Amino acid sequence: MKRMLRIIRDLLLTALILLFLGLAVVRLDGPQETMSGLPRVVDGDTLVLDGKRIRLVGIDAPELRQVCQRGGRDWPCGTEAKGYLSTLIDDAKTTCEADGSDRYRRLLAVCTAHGLELNSAMVGAGYAIAFGNYEAEQSVAKNHRLGLWAGDFDAPRTWRQTHGGMDEAPHIPEGWLGTAISRIGSWSETVITGSE
């Protein structure tokens, strides 16, 4: 029995050490590429900056041709999502930190303008849905019936699949281990503080 307890203890200790080493590697590994300038907005989740196509990571906005329903009427949600992103940027210097690329060779990045994280702002205003991140922002937008949530819509991925567009899976950034560890840390902090 004592031998079994020692084995379990050693396995747990080994797992914790590996988890710590993984976290250290993720923390040391910053974004692959940082760029800034005046972007051209392609749609609600895509920019062109310095000649490079950038996909806002963790979100999915309606396609330009996508039409949604609001109040029983059609409304051009894809065009409005692009317009909202353009309004957020408003000819401001935009900084994007890319960490990898998708299968279409678009850089996956978190971008900011006017000190505002664009990825988060698009989901928070309801003009994009969570696509691997930003679930908390989506929950707020959904509860307040903002943007897409004020009516009926097909998820952009579903719309692309039924209309012959490019398919893609939710974004899992290359730093997925750090994200997972961070979420576990946030969860455990909530559990600990919630139980006090």
N, C-alpha and C positions, 0 to 999 in steps of 0.2 A: 504494500500500500504506500509506504514512504517513497519507494522507488518511483511509483507512478506519479505521485505528487511532484517529485523533483523533475521528472520528465516534462510534465505539464508546465511547471514553473519555468524551466529552461526554454521551452517552446514559446511561451508568452514573452519572455525576456528577449529572445531572438527576434520575434515579430516586432516588438517595440523598437529595438535597435534598427532593424531594417526600415521601419516606418520613419524613424527619425532621420536616417541617412537619406531616404527618398525626399523628405521634406527639405533637407539641407541642399540637395542637388537642385530641386525645383526653385528654391529661393535664390540660389546663385545664378540660375539660368534665367536671365531677363528676356525681354522681347527680342526677337531676331532682327527687327528692323523698325526704326522710328523715322517718320517723315512728317513734314508739315508744309503747309501752303494753302492756296485757295483751290478747293476741290470743285469738280463738276459733279453734280448730283445726277445719277443715272436713274435711280428709282428709290423706293423707301428704305432700302438696305444696302445700296451699292453706290460707291463713289469712285471717281478717277482722280488720283493725286500723283503728281510727278510722273504722269504717264502710266501709272500702275493702277490696275483695277482692284478695288478694295471692297470686300464683303464685310459688313458690320457683324462681328461674330456674336453668336448666342441669340440672334433675333431673326425673325422671318416676316417681312412686310408683304402686303399684297402686290401682285404683279401689276405692271402699268395698265394692262388691258382688263384687269380683273374688276368686275362689278359686284357690289354687295347690295344688301337690302336694308333700308332704314325707313321706318314708318310705312311699310308696304310699297315703297318705291325704290327703283334702282338708284344707286349713287356710285360714282366712280372712285371707289376706295383706293385703288392702285394709284391713280393720279393724285388723289388727296394725300396719300402717304408720302409720295415724292415731294409734293408741295410743302408738307409739314417739315420734312427733313431740310428742304431748302430754306425755310423760314428759320429753323433752328441755327443754321450756319450763317445765313444772312451776310454773305461776303466777308466772313471773318476768317482769320488764319485758323486752320484746322490741323490738329496734331493726331496722328494715328500711330498706334503701337501694334505692329503686326507680330503674330506668333504662329507662323506656319501658313499653309495655304490649303485651299480645297482642291477637289479633283478637277476643277475647271481653271486652276492656276490663279485664282483670285486670292489675294492676301487676306487672311482672316485677322481682323483688327478691332481694337477698341479705340474709338475716335472721340476727341473732345473739341468743342468750339465754345468760345465765351465762358470757359471754365465749366461747361456742362458736358457730361458724358452722353454722347448722342445715342449709343446703343440703349442705355437705360431710359433716356427721355422718350425714345420712340415707343418702347413697350409701355412705359408709364402713362403716356397720353393715349394709348390704345390704337396707335397706327401701325403697330407690329406686334407679333406674338412671341412669347418665349420659345426659343429654339436651341435649348441646351443650357440656357442661363436666364436670369431675370424673371424667375417665377414670382417673386414677391411683388415686383412692379406690375406684372400681369394680373395678379390677384387684386391689386388696388384698382387698376383700370377696369377690370371686369365688375367689381363690386360697385363702382361709380358709373358703370355703363358709358365709358368713354370710347370715342373713336369707333373701332370695329364692333365693340361690345354694345353699342347703342342699337344694334340691329342684328341681322342674320348674315353670316358669311361662311364661305368655305375656307378652311385653313389654306394658306398660300401653297403649301406642299401638295395638298389634295387638288387644288385648282390647277397647279402645273401638271399633275399626273393626268387629269382629265382633259386638259387642253394642249397636250403635246409639248409642254415646257421642260426645262432642265430639271431633273430630279436630284435631290440632295438629302442627306440624312441630317438630323440635328447635329449642331457643331459640338464636338468634344475637343477642346483645345489641346495642344500638345502638352500643356502643363496640367493635364487632367488629374494627375496624382496630387498636385498641390491644391487643386480645387476640391478634390474629395477630402483631403486632410483638413482643409479649411472648413468645409461644411460639417465634418465630424466634430471639429473643435467648437464651432458655433452651436451645434446641437448639444454637445456635452455641457457647454457653458450655460445654455438655456435650462437643461435638466438640473444642473447643480444649483443655479440661482433660483430656479423655480421651486426647488424642494426646500430651500432655506426659509 
